[in-house]
Amino acid sequence: MTKISHHIGFSSKRARRTMLALLMSCSALVSLPATAQDAAPAPEEQGEILVTGRRISVSSEAIGQDRVTNTVGITREALLSAPSGISGLKMLEQLPGFNVQTDGPLGLYEFGNSVQVRAFNLDQIGFIIDGIPTGRSDAFGGSPVFRYVDNENLGRVEASVGAGDVGLPSYSSLGPIISYNSIAPQEDLGLFVSQSFGDNDLKRTFIRFSTGQVGPFKAYVSRTKLDTDLWRGVGSVDREHWEAQVHADLGGDSWARFKFVSNDFFDYDSPGLGRAQYFSSTPSYNGLGGTGRNIGYIIAPPNTTPGFAPIAPGVAYSSLAYINSYNLAINVRKDKLYGATVHLGIADGAWVESTAYWEDKGGYGVSPDSYTNSLLNYTEQRAIGLPVNAPRGTQFGRSGVGGDRYGLTTKFHWELGDHAVEAGLWAEQDKYHRTQARYNTTDGSPASPADLNSLVFLRRDYRSKRDTTQLFLKDTVKLLDDRLIVDLGFKSLFLDYHYFGYRDFDDYSRNIGTAQAPIFVGGRGQHGATAHYNDGFLPMAGFIYKLDGRTQLFASFAENMALPKGLDDIFSVVPSTGVLAPAPRAEKSRNFELGVRTNQSEFYGALALYYTKFDNRIAQTSIPLVGSNVPENVYTNVGRVMAYGAEFTGTYKPAFLNGLAYFNLNATYNNAKFKDNLPNGTLLAGKYLPDSAKWIVNGGVTIEPASWLVANFSGKYTSSRWATLANSPSSSVPGFTIFSAYVDIGDGITLGPVKGVKARFNLDNVFDKDVLSFIMPNVSGDGLFFRPQSPRTFQFTISGEI
């Protein structure tokens, strides 16, 4: 054991044409962020003449009123105007500061998501659901937020773009933290049903049953069933999602909440594309996989098909071409989340709140392996006596993922005159088990069932554990007759990581000879590592100065530390020396913000300027390891990153239009660059971060021509990005603009016992823009691969409540 420590259905052309004509005739807008509630104004806004509208966010939430950091939000009506079934990440794409790229119109493909915020990417953002931290965002072993939310059950999504509150639990965040807050159960007995249809044979049903108030209790349970074909290639997406919540009134200011989420997800993969492949006019995969953005995995053809003949005598399906079959490119996830929150009002101005949670994770992924590659690994492992079987045709590669995560958060709040003091604790343990092996199918065909009794070779089998403890203390002080609010606080974060098991091939067997004259010997065996990342003082400070009742200045500073991303992948590398790959230093950041927000009679908005310093960014690169002069591909710290820029959000409802229309605009300027060169000498200093857009601008117009009609037309511009760390000249990805639109019809119509009947039409990528959007960065040359923007997609939803 080595110890390493660091202390630091509607698919017809006629339907689409009809939808487009309706949208254009209605002239429509407000993009996702500039939307919201047709409810009474928030308490602090009552009596004020402020911007209102059925798709305008409550201004205090939209611009983060009384927050010392730049905080923006999406409210419920905005979420319900988006296409049904969009993922929890795609919800964020219209917020200022967020560069979100997803695969498909709903963003459900887990390996096709990327998020960039200032100097950070998806792995360095913290996510919280009803007070429960979600942990890592990676699809293997992590807890991506989109597995645990449905937009119909969300009341608000709130994003602190650069410096989250010290009291929020997260070991991933280097500043940005996003909180998803569910609706509370309603007071009355009821049944809400929503049915959606769309392109790619989309069918989605959402049902929520509410008990209403029964004594001190009220509750709901919901079920979502989504089925759709992939938008490119062969395959489907199947999602069954359950949520339940029970709220109990404990008297006075005390209450309890019990939460349950179950997510059963199955989908087929779609391939990443090289740039040359995307632009080629030659059909891919021996003529069966399409061209351009439509390239997808194929149905396995017979052995007699040209280009698919066996390459090994007498071994059917041994052609390399069969690795592009869709049957061996799938993902299966079964996840459950349990949470219980108790809020106790213990005195006037004093309360304590605790949340306990448990997450049970399981599933597997499948990828193909060619006969040639499987034969090499089988031969080596068979030679040393491992219980493996000769490969037949194309192999079924199974990667198992499993484990559980449980924790407790506790927060104490006490108001003392002009002071509001908060203190708290968060403790969590996250256990993960990863396996990886190759099996035969029953007859070697990719289309045949797996034969899990016919092991071909082993690759990985390890367990990892993350133990987290976070403490925090914060004081909020009101001065100058409450015109000046000052936040002072700090958190202490202690992270322990443990790893043990078989890292990769060389831990099972090795060839110490040559390819021509192999000498097979036993592997290096199981290895273990322990790493500690501790920082007892991570401060945060901020203030708000109220110029008047409508306008505030705000500023903040925060330091953050995160557990190095990808630690499982880092320790799974087997260097040629056989020792453990070097453990990276903890990623750290310092975030500065200065801004102004205002809330006027026809306009509300916020402008924030920021400066971020990010140390010890982790990336995959090639460096010489200790004891060897041969470069090895490992994950390691690649130095510092600096980012500065501005973020603006605003909504304008001109009085001269008499409430007919209102406009919104979000704009981000982000300049993020490396400050150091790579350890292997690759020049990075002064280069832009890959996949980081300098400009992101989105906005649009919403019209309300009648009480029963709301329509929206919006656009989002993403400027050019680099696909490599070195900003290689050939790796630039051009900027592009995507437009979307929706029409809501009904908004409160009652038909007999059914109330709140509403029909919604959504159109994504209105002008069918064909561009590369998702980037998997590389060090130099060009990106490892890309994913194209999905084509114009139509969706129709009808909903009502009994």
C-alpha atoms as one frame of an Amber mdcrd trajectory, in Angstrom:
protein
   0.000   0.000   0.000   1.443   3.338  -1.046   0.386   6.394   0.885   0.340
   9.831  -0.694  -0.585  12.831   1.410  -1.191  16.440   0.544  -2.080  18.999
   3.092  -3.048  21.933   1.394 -44.933  10.921 -32.587 -45.127  14.449 -34.015
 -42.596  13.904 -36.760 -44.399  14.838 -39.957 -43.149  17.715 -42.099 -46.655
  19.196 -42.069 -46.657  19.390 -38.257 -43.277  21.107 -38.222 -44.304  23.607
 -40.906 -47.520  24.379 -39.048 -45.605  24.915 -35.812 -43.052  27.203 -37.463
 -45.772  29.296 -39.111 -47.634  29.644 -35.815 -44.492  30.691 -33.969 -43.478
  33.265 -36.550 -46.985  34.727 -36.764 -47.035  35.130 -32.991 -43.661  36.899
 -33.084 -42.567  35.303 -29.775 -39.685  35.262 -26.995 -38.360  35.242 -23.492
 -35.618  32.723 -23.276 -35.398  30.398 -20.327 -34.014  32.798 -17.746 -36.328
  35.727 -18.301 -39.433  33.873 -17.315 -41.409  33.111 -14.302 -44.439  33.240
 -12.164 -47.906  34.641 -12.585 -48.093  34.823  -8.829 -48.350  37.765  -6.439
 -45.185  39.856  -6.113 -42.659  38.736  -3.562 -43.178  40.289  -0.118 -40.318
  42.729  -0.526 -41.868  43.908  -3.810 -45.442  44.476  -2.652 -46.469  48.078
  -3.071 -43.754  48.651  -5.690 -44.419  49.291  -9.369 -42.252  46.589 -10.875
 -41.985  44.550 -14.058 -44.638  41.822 -14.148 -45.668  39.197 -16.689 -46.655
  35.558 -16.951 -43.145  34.599 -18.095 -41.112  37.150 -16.134 -39.088  35.888
 -13.207 -39.737  37.412  -9.820 -37.087  40.096 -10.005 -35.620  39.428  -6.568
 -34.838  35.850  -7.661 -33.751  36.657 -11.205 -31.070  39.156 -10.165 -30.155
  37.833  -6.694 -31.487  40.711  -4.627 -29.753  41.064  -1.222 -27.028  38.571
  -2.218 -23.371  39.520  -1.880 -22.509  37.381  -4.925 -23.783  37.372  -8.493
 -26.757  35.022  -8.128 -29.227  34.337 -10.923 -32.295  32.134 -11.025 -34.823
  30.277 -13.119 -38.316  30.175 -11.677 -41.125  27.698 -12.110 -42.980  29.158
 -15.083 -39.723  29.323 -17.003 -39.078  25.648 -16.353 -42.603  24.729 -17.454
 -42.199  26.639 -20.715 -39.110  24.665 -21.667 -39.412  21.425 -23.656 -40.737
  18.651 -21.426 -38.039  16.338 -20.141 -35.020  18.601 -20.589 -32.110  17.620
 -18.372 -31.062  19.492 -15.270 -27.989  20.768 -17.116 -29.783  21.966 -20.239
 -31.973  24.094 -17.956 -28.889  26.243 -17.337 -27.985  27.079 -20.934 -29.804
  30.433 -20.985 -28.337  31.752 -17.720 -25.592  34.383 -17.934 -22.105  32.944
 -17.549 -22.955  29.378 -18.590 -21.614  27.798 -21.782 -23.688  24.594 -21.935
 -23.386  22.106 -24.791 -25.476  18.934 -24.760 -26.129  16.080 -27.163 -29.720
  16.072 -28.366 -32.610  18.499 -27.893 -33.230  17.352 -24.302 -29.612  16.851
 -23.237 -30.231  13.355 -21.853 -27.079  11.656 -23.172 -24.788  11.559 -20.131
 -21.511  11.444 -22.077 -22.465  14.366 -24.305 -22.650  17.185 -21.732 -20.163
  19.996 -21.205 -20.468  23.112 -19.051 -18.003  26.011 -18.830 -18.342  28.820
 -16.269 -15.590  31.413 -16.039 -12.407  29.335 -15.482 -14.238  26.137 -14.546
 -15.934  23.174 -16.198 -18.663  20.743 -15.147 -16.429  18.790 -12.733 -15.658
  21.966 -10.763 -19.252  23.073 -10.168 -21.220  22.138  -7.059 -24.832  20.888
  -7.347 -27.393  20.702  -4.538 -30.935  19.277  -4.588 -33.195  20.342  -1.705
 -30.161  20.754   0.531 -28.568  17.448  -0.558 -25.164  17.702  -2.292 -24.850
  15.535  -5.390 -21.106  14.844  -5.246 -19.224  14.192  -8.481 -20.805  14.930
 -11.863 -19.004  12.258 -13.902 -21.219   9.617 -15.511 -19.076   6.713 -14.185
 -19.594   6.558 -10.426 -20.782  10.112  -9.996 -24.202  11.609  -9.307 -25.058
  13.908 -12.241 -27.851  16.244 -11.226 -30.074  15.377 -14.193 -30.717  11.912
 -12.751 -32.554  13.429  -9.793 -34.808  16.219 -11.092 -37.856  16.681 -13.328
 -38.753  20.208 -14.384 -42.449  19.740 -13.429 -41.399  19.174  -9.798 -38.977
  22.091  -9.556 -39.948  25.410  -8.022 -36.695  27.267  -8.611 -33.134  26.782
  -9.848 -30.615  29.171  -8.332 -27.027  29.610  -9.516 -24.223  31.414  -7.700
 -21.965  31.849 -10.708 -18.657  32.572  -9.062 -18.615  32.301  -5.281 -21.153
  30.113  -3.535 -22.077  30.594   0.114 -19.663  28.977   2.604 -22.624  27.165
   4.144 -23.409  25.173   0.992 -22.031  21.608   1.054 -19.761  20.684  -1.872
 -16.276  19.235  -2.366 -16.436  19.763  -6.136 -17.085  23.488  -6.324 -14.288
  25.936  -7.032 -16.830  28.740  -6.853 -20.005  28.036  -8.837 -22.815  26.304
  -6.949 -26.271  25.525  -8.360 -29.244  24.711  -6.116 -32.347  22.899  -7.362
 -35.368  23.465  -5.119 -38.471  21.298  -5.429 -42.038  22.492  -5.097 -43.759
  21.831  -1.787 -46.773  19.491  -1.815 -49.991  21.377  -2.554 -52.800  21.969
  -0.062 -55.554  20.302  -2.105 -56.122  16.760  -3.344 -55.326  16.602  -7.032
 -53.909  14.830 -10.052 -51.697  16.597 -12.607 -51.050  14.947 -15.977 -48.798
  16.078 -18.816 -48.380  14.258 -22.130 -45.724  15.131 -24.726 -45.082  13.982
 -28.286 -42.358  15.013 -30.670 -39.797  14.260 -33.327 -37.704  11.097 -33.083
 -40.857   9.296 -31.936 -40.723  11.058 -28.562 -43.405  10.063 -26.069 -43.296
  11.361 -22.503 -45.926  11.010 -19.779 -45.749  12.836 -16.444 -48.274  12.125
 -13.670 -48.266  13.650 -10.169 -50.771  12.698  -7.482 -51.115  15.060  -4.518
 -52.779  14.001  -1.271 -53.555  17.541  -0.168 -53.465  18.441   3.517 -54.218
  15.417   5.697 -53.805  16.416   9.323 -50.233  17.717   9.682 -49.141  16.000
   6.449 -49.248  16.779   2.753 -47.487  14.767   0.058 -47.135  13.962  -3.616
 -45.755  11.168  -5.747 -44.919  11.484  -9.454 -43.895   9.186 -12.265 -42.296
  10.086 -15.578 -41.950   7.697 -18.496 -39.944   8.893 -21.492 -39.213   6.968
 -24.681 -37.525   8.391 -27.755 -35.291   7.313 -30.595 -31.801   8.723 -30.931
 -31.723  11.698 -33.242 -28.795  10.149 -35.156 -28.029   6.495 -35.663 -29.909
   3.482 -34.372 -31.060   3.184 -30.775 -33.366   4.675 -28.183 -33.546   6.436
 -24.818 -35.789   5.026 -22.084 -36.229   6.809 -18.742 -38.527   5.953 -15.849
 -38.339   8.500 -13.057 -40.173   8.534  -9.708 -40.241  11.317  -7.126 -42.066
  11.519  -3.810 -42.155  14.115  -1.066 -43.904  14.212   2.309 -44.095  17.445
   4.279 -45.043  17.396   7.966 -46.030  20.445  10.031 -44.426  20.052  13.442
 -46.011  23.182  14.910 -44.754  26.729  15.112 -41.819  27.296  12.796 -40.897
  23.621  12.776 -41.402  21.184   9.917 -40.014  17.989   8.404 -39.600  16.842
   4.807 -38.996  13.365   3.428 -37.794  12.957  -0.143 -37.373   9.989  -2.491
 -36.117   9.821  -6.088 -35.701   6.770  -8.297 -34.197   6.980 -11.773 -34.095
   3.985 -14.123 -32.267   4.962 -17.303 -31.312   3.032 -20.427 -29.898   4.515
 -23.603 -27.769   3.673 -26.605 -24.602   5.612 -27.361 -23.988   7.849 -30.317
 -20.436   8.196 -31.649 -18.131  11.159 -31.251 -16.938  12.466 -34.601 -13.587
  13.615 -35.907 -13.683  16.895 -37.799 -12.684  15.261 -41.094 -15.353  12.604
 -40.575 -17.996  15.259 -39.960 -17.150  17.128 -43.171 -16.687  14.028 -45.321
 -19.264  13.218 -48.007 -18.376   9.510 -47.863 -20.869   7.472 -45.793 -19.231
   6.232 -42.599 -18.867   2.704 -41.227 -18.510   0.997 -44.598 -21.372   2.973
 -46.063 -23.966   2.146 -43.393 -23.482   4.960 -40.869 -24.502   8.138 -42.711
 -22.587  11.378 -43.255 -22.040  14.662 -41.442 -24.145  15.313 -38.365 -26.255
  12.205 -39.092 -23.429   9.726 -38.488 -24.547   7.101 -35.997 -23.946   3.519
 -34.984 -25.387   0.842 -37.237 -27.422  -2.360 -37.177 -24.989  -5.274 -37.458
 -25.182  -6.621 -41.044 -24.562 -10.234 -42.168 -20.990 -11.494 -42.587 -21.550
 -11.534 -46.348 -21.867  -7.732 -46.468 -18.936  -6.056 -48.299 -16.461  -4.737
 -45.739 -17.742  -7.039 -42.972 -16.224 -10.372 -43.986 -14.407 -12.280 -41.183
 -10.703 -11.534 -40.840 -10.035 -14.734 -38.855 -10.685 -18.048 -40.659 -13.797
 -19.712 -39.294 -14.553 -16.907 -36.788 -17.808 -15.195 -37.736 -18.193 -11.482
 -36.951 -14.440 -11.020 -36.455 -14.288  -7.998 -38.785 -13.178  -4.758 -37.125
 -16.160  -3.030 -38.766 -18.546  -4.647 -36.275 -17.349  -2.426 -33.416 -19.642
   0.270 -34.835 -22.771  -1.778 -34.079 -25.271  -0.028 -31.836 -26.090  -3.194
 -29.841 -22.749  -2.993 -28.009 -22.916   0.709 -27.139 -25.344   1.115 -24.247
 -25.626   2.665 -20.806 -27.774   1.404 -17.927 -28.213   3.299 -14.652 -30.428
   2.531 -11.662 -30.122   5.183  -8.956 -32.103   5.999  -5.830 -31.876   8.970
  -3.478 -33.444   9.184  -0.014 -33.465  12.360   2.068 -34.974  13.570   5.351
 -34.877  17.181   6.547 -35.975  18.461   9.960 -36.263  22.197  10.609 -36.761
  23.188  14.254 -37.639  26.690  15.374 -36.023  26.771  18.793 -36.527  30.460
  19.697 -37.450  33.785  18.169 -34.907  34.309  15.349 -33.178  30.995  16.010
 -33.524  27.663  14.225 -31.617  24.531  13.428 -31.977  22.444  10.257 -30.546
  18.993   9.529 -30.691  16.828   6.413 -29.717  13.173   6.282 -29.447  11.417
   2.928 -28.503   8.159   1.261 -27.879   7.489  -2.409 -27.752   3.985  -3.886
 -25.971   3.860  -7.267 -25.778   0.989  -9.728 -25.559   0.160 -13.395 -23.177
  -0.630 -16.192 -21.988   0.507 -19.590 -21.272  -1.606 -22.646 -18.703  -0.965
 -25.349 -17.497  -3.324 -28.101 -14.045  -4.825 -28.464 -12.637  -6.139 -31.719
 -11.645  -9.754 -32.190  -8.013  -8.783 -32.885  -7.609  -6.771 -29.678  -9.474
  -9.349 -27.572  -7.276 -12.146 -28.921  -4.111 -10.334 -27.769  -5.395  -9.802
 -24.228  -6.902 -13.289 -23.997  -3.616 -14.898 -25.113  -1.631 -13.037 -22.462
  -4.025 -13.748 -19.583  -4.539 -17.367 -20.624  -0.770 -17.927 -20.606  -0.532
 -17.132 -16.890  -3.529 -19.285 -15.976  -6.415 -16.844 -15.651  -9.851 -18.453
 -16.267 -10.521 -16.851 -19.646 -12.104 -18.155 -22.854 -11.107 -17.726 -26.484
 -12.867 -14.812 -28.190 -15.692 -15.356 -30.633 -16.366 -12.581 -33.139 -16.935
  -9.164 -31.519 -16.779  -8.928 -27.722 -19.238  -7.531 -25.197 -17.304  -5.060
 -23.005 -19.036  -4.573 -19.661 -18.052  -1.760 -17.259 -19.867  -2.118 -13.955
 -20.493   0.849 -11.660 -21.938   0.707  -8.172 -21.747   1.993  -4.653 -23.537
   4.192  -2.193 -23.188   7.644  -0.690 -24.577   8.878   2.602 -24.193  11.994
   4.674 -25.564  14.592   7.076 -25.748  18.372   6.966 -26.621  20.522   9.978
 -26.992  24.293  10.109 -27.695  26.538  13.109 -29.038  30.088  12.585 -29.263
  32.735  15.319 -30.232  36.401  14.990 -28.676  38.739  17.541 -29.636  42.364
  16.979 -27.963  43.460  13.739 -26.127  40.136  13.428 -27.290  36.865  11.911
 -24.863  34.090  12.803 -24.797  30.731  11.056 -22.660  27.704  11.786 -22.799
  24.208  10.453 -21.328  20.810   9.701 -21.408  18.491   6.689 -20.104  14.921
   6.746 -20.292  12.403   3.898 -18.905   9.064   2.790 -18.978   8.074  -0.881
 -18.088   4.467  -1.789 -17.622   3.319  -5.374 -16.892  -0.015  -7.068 -15.752
  -0.180 -10.710 -15.275  -3.340 -12.787 -14.277  -3.741 -16.404 -14.079  -6.976
 -18.422 -14.808  -8.400 -21.861 -17.189 -11.288 -22.554 -18.292 -13.235 -25.586
 -21.768 -12.992 -27.004 -23.560 -16.289 -27.567 -22.335 -16.618 -31.163 -19.922
 -13.693 -31.581 -22.489 -11.400 -33.214 -22.876  -7.899 -31.764 -26.629  -8.381
 -32.065 -26.667 -11.504 -29.881 -27.069 -11.640 -26.079 -24.001 -11.516 -23.870
 -22.635 -14.777 -22.504 -21.491 -13.648 -19.064 -20.209 -17.168 -18.361 -17.639
 -16.781 -21.139 -15.048 -14.296 -19.841 -12.507 -13.272 -22.514 -10.226 -11.005
 -20.460 -10.120  -8.838 -17.351  -9.184  -5.185 -17.176 -10.198  -3.410 -13.938
 -11.692  -4.157 -10.543 -11.182  -1.503  -7.871 -12.957   0.284  -5.054 -12.574
   3.888  -3.991 -13.871   5.861  -1.029 -14.182   9.584  -0.347 -14.657  10.844
   3.208 -15.635  14.499   3.521 -16.002  16.812   6.503 -16.858  20.500   6.138
 -17.341  23.075   8.895 -18.427  26.670   8.407 -19.110  29.863  10.355 -20.660
  33.038   8.946 -21.852  36.376  10.325 -24.171  38.692   8.379 -24.186  42.235
   9.773 -26.656  45.029   8.924 -25.300  48.578   9.268 -26.308  52.144   8.411
 -30.023  51.536   8.972 -29.804  48.314   6.958 -28.399  50.073   3.874 -25.087
  48.219   4.266 -25.020  44.442   4.663 -21.698  42.695   5.300 -21.057  38.932
   5.086 -17.967  37.475   6.752 -17.323  33.774   6.987 -15.072  30.813   6.367
 -15.240  27.082   5.894 -12.881  24.241   6.718 -12.744  21.333   4.294 -11.142
  17.949   5.025 -11.059  15.309   2.288  -9.702  11.765   2.538  -9.467   9.538
  -0.525  -8.764   5.785  -0.609  -8.222   3.506  -3.600  -7.525  -0.232  -3.825
  -7.750  -2.885  -6.505  -6.703  -3.845 -10.016  -5.931  -0.664 -11.933  -5.591
  -1.902 -15.512  -4.237  -4.711 -17.713  -0.720  -4.749 -16.245  -2.023  -5.546
 -12.775  -3.373  -8.864 -14.170  -0.585  -9.866 -16.577   2.412  -8.427 -18.456
   4.535  -9.073 -21.502   8.196  -8.505 -20.605   9.347  -9.688 -24.013   8.496
  -8.199 -27.395   5.498  -8.430 -29.662   7.402 -10.885 -31.868   8.833 -12.902
 -28.960   6.456 -12.431 -26.035   7.264 -13.510 -22.490   4.111 -13.469 -20.381
   4.366 -13.112 -16.606   2.018 -12.397 -13.752   0.787  -8.845 -13.279   1.739
  -6.334 -10.652  -1.247  -7.227  -8.491  -3.614  -4.983  -6.618  -2.456  -1.536
  -5.577  -3.752   0.951  -3.054  -3.337   4.638  -2.378  -4.443   7.159   0.210
  -4.534  10.898  -0.352  -5.497  13.704   2.037  -6.554  17.213   1.036  -7.154
  19.567   3.949  -7.630  23.302   4.317  -8.820  24.666   7.640  -9.422  28.252
   6.483 -11.212  29.080   3.228 -12.545  32.609   3.764 -15.406  34.473   2.143
 -16.292  38.148   2.490 -18.847  40.323   0.762 -21.062  43.356   1.087 -24.208
  44.952  -0.308 -24.743  48.703  -0.318 -28.278  49.887  -1.101 -28.092  53.129
  -3.028 -31.869  53.395  -2.704 -34.849  51.063  -2.534 -34.246  49.866  -6.077
 -30.490  49.697  -6.701 -27.718  47.801  -4.921 -23.959  47.581  -5.234 -22.400
  44.238  -4.287 -18.937  42.759  -4.037 -17.453  39.498  -2.807 -14.247  37.516
  -2.395 -14.002  33.780  -1.779 -11.345  31.077  -1.656 -12.242  27.513  -2.547
 -10.599  24.109  -2.646 -11.871  21.022  -4.469 -11.015  17.358  -4.426  -8.972
  16.796  -7.602 -11.338  15.715 -10.339 -10.941  12.286 -11.860  -8.967  10.722
  -9.010 -10.228   7.256  -9.944  -8.919   7.737 -13.480  -5.667   9.179 -12.183
  -4.884   6.141 -10.017  -6.122   3.717 -12.685  -3.178   4.575 -14.919  -0.394
   1.955 -14.690   2.928   3.619 -15.522   5.701   1.527 -17.062   7.486   1.572
 -13.688   4.477  -0.156 -12.116   4.278   2.403  -9.323   1.206   4.508  -8.706
   0.647   7.476 -10.957   1.569  10.705  -9.142  -1.255  12.198  -7.088  -2.163
  15.757  -8.085  -2.313  18.707  -5.760  -5.727  19.991  -4.747  -7.346  22.412
  -7.150  -7.792  25.858  -5.603  -9.349  29.136  -6.651  -9.779  32.742  -5.606
 -12.844  34.566  -6.912 -13.477  38.325  -6.902 -16.757  39.984  -7.925 -18.040
  43.549  -8.154 -21.475  44.426  -9.478 -24.680  46.400  -9.487 -28.319  45.295
  -9.664 -31.407  47.422 -10.095 -35.163  46.931 -10.041 -37.017  49.673 -11.923
 -40.609  50.106 -13.066 -39.900  48.910 -16.650 -36.572  47.133 -16.242 -34.638
  44.939 -13.877 -31.087  43.736 -14.369 -27.686  42.974 -12.923 -24.131  43.507
 -14.131 -21.181  41.711 -12.492 -17.462  42.078 -13.156 -15.253  39.204 -12.025
 -11.656  38.096 -11.710 -10.723  34.471 -10.971  -7.383  32.854 -10.180  -7.343
  29.073 -10.443  -4.350  27.011  -9.276  -3.469  23.385 -10.042  -5.869  22.776
 -12.929  -5.934  19.051 -13.784  -5.665  17.744 -17.341  -4.434  14.638 -19.113
  -0.944  15.096 -20.487   2.312  13.281 -21.153   5.143  13.703 -18.642   8.252
  11.690 -17.626   7.569   9.751 -14.441   9.949   9.137 -11.579  12.285   6.238
 -12.391  11.645   6.421 -16.125  12.688   8.726 -18.957   9.733   7.575 -21.050
   6.779  10.003 -21.135   3.535   8.574 -19.816  -0.035   9.786 -20.390  -1.357
  10.688 -16.941  -3.723  13.163 -15.315  -1.727  15.818 -13.542  -1.717  19.477
 -12.524  -0.983  21.698 -15.513  -0.602  24.986 -13.697  -2.556  28.174 -13.201
  -5.533  29.675 -14.998  -6.687  33.281 -14.886 -10.099  34.495 -16.012 -11.800
  37.860 -16.027 -14.950  39.185 -17.618 -18.466  40.485 -17.201 -21.947  38.983
 -16.906 -25.163  40.859 -17.574 -28.799  39.837 -17.220 -31.790  42.068 -17.787
 -35.498  42.152 -18.597 -37.277  45.147 -20.158 -41.050  45.631 -20.384 -41.687
  48.979 -22.084 -44.788  50.810 -20.917 -45.625  52.052 -24.427 -46.420  48.457
 -25.513 -49.159  48.230 -22.839 -47.985  44.822 -21.616 -48.058  43.217 -25.053
 -44.367  42.278 -25.107 -41.237  42.217 -23.034 -37.594  41.533 -23.816 -34.700
  39.848 -22.104 -30.969  39.748 -22.683 -28.126  37.805 -21.078 -24.580  38.525
 -22.150 -21.251  37.113 -20.970 -17.711  38.144 -21.829 -15.148  35.647 -20.525
 -11.386  35.796 -21.053  -9.849  32.609 -19.577  -6.191  31.740 -20.204  -3.470
  29.398 -18.968  -0.636  31.062 -17.042   1.933  28.231 -17.173   3.418  25.779
 -19.664   3.001  22.023 -19.295   5.624  20.035 -17.360   6.629  18.327 -20.639
   7.452  21.661 -22.253   4.270  22.181 -24.272   3.698  25.931 -24.508   0.389
  26.875 -22.899   1.068  30.194 -21.160  -1.203  32.823 -22.671  -3.389  30.257
 -24.464  -7.169  30.244 -24.059  -8.897  27.422 -22.201 -10.352  24.869 -24.608
 -14.124  24.901 -25.089 -14.291  28.333 -23.437 -16.286  30.874 -25.469 -15.251
  34.492 -25.151 -18.786  35.703 -25.888 -22.145  34.118 -25.047 -25.225  36.219
 -25.776 -28.829  35.083 -25.573 -32.106  36.896 -25.512 -35.442  37.318 -27.132
 -38.963  38.613 -26.956 -42.117  37.290 -25.284 -45.583  38.442 -26.272 -48.869
  38.134 -24.389 -51.500  39.220 -26.955 -54.346  37.580 -25.013 -55.025  36.065
 -21.621 -54.894  32.574 -23.182 -51.710  33.005 -25.255 -48.011  33.436 -24.467
 -45.379  33.130 -27.202 -41.600  33.346 -27.202 -38.792  33.571 -29.738 -35.179
  33.562 -28.551 -31.627  33.076 -29.782 -28.272  32.165 -28.301 -24.890  33.084
 -29.777 -21.761  31.159 -28.771 -18.485  32.575 -30.098 -15.614  30.512 -31.482
 -13.777  28.104 -29.164 -10.526  26.166 -29.191 -10.532  22.364 -29.208  -6.963
  22.017 -27.845  -5.054  23.253 -24.823  -2.311  24.551 -27.130  -4.820  26.482
 -29.290  -3.525  24.734 -32.410  -4.484  26.816 -35.485  -6.504  23.980 -36.998
  -8.494  23.366 -33.792 -10.746  26.423 -33.800 -14.482  25.695 -33.732 -16.502
  28.516 -35.351 -19.135  30.427 -33.427 -22.820  29.855 -34.070 -26.324  31.015
 -33.140 -29.232  28.716 -32.292 -32.827  29.954 -32.168 -35.729  28.404 -30.267
 -39.384  29.210 -29.748 -42.532  28.186 -27.930 -46.236  28.967 -27.806 -48.409
  28.351 -24.713 -52.145  28.184 -25.362 -54.696  27.942 -22.585 -53.151  29.221
 -19.369 -56.058  28.432 -17.069 -58.812  27.011 -19.259 -61.257  24.710 -17.436
 -62.997  21.838 -19.235 -65.471  20.157 -16.922 -63.577  18.587 -14.007 -60.238
  19.299 -15.692 -58.711  22.658 -14.819 -55.563  24.459 -15.873 -55.672  22.922
 -19.360 -52.733  24.091 -21.431 -51.147  23.202 -24.748 -47.530  24.044 -25.513
 -45.553  23.881 -28.747 -41.747  23.954 -28.578 -39.341  24.253 -31.494 -35.609
  23.844 -30.942 -32.983  24.967 -33.499 -35.645  26.796 -35.527 -33.437  27.388
 -38.568 -31.882  23.897 -38.498 -28.312  25.090 -37.897 -25.749  22.360 -38.672
 -22.598  22.945 -36.605 -20.200  21.215 -34.219 -21.175  22.081 -30.639 -19.742
  19.648 -28.048 -15.917  19.446 -27.822 -13.765  16.774 -26.192 -10.479  18.727
 -25.927  -7.008  17.422 -26.737  -3.566  18.804 -25.841  -2.624  19.749 -29.408
  -3.484  19.000 -33.019  -7.279  18.927 -32.963  -9.968  17.909 -30.487 -10.204
  14.242 -29.553 -13.741  14.267 -30.977 -16.820  16.452 -31.401 -20.596  16.160
 -31.330 -22.888  18.049 -33.711 -25.794  20.287 -32.800 -29.077  18.375 -33.055
 -31.354  19.438 -35.948 -34.653  21.297 -35.776 -36.875  19.423 -33.308 -40.569
  19.845 -32.597 -42.468  18.946 -29.419 -46.130  19.220 -28.420 -47.311  19.013
 -24.781 -50.804  19.086 -23.334 -51.431  19.200 -19.591 -54.244  19.549 -17.103
 -55.186  18.976 -13.487 -58.087  17.305 -11.768
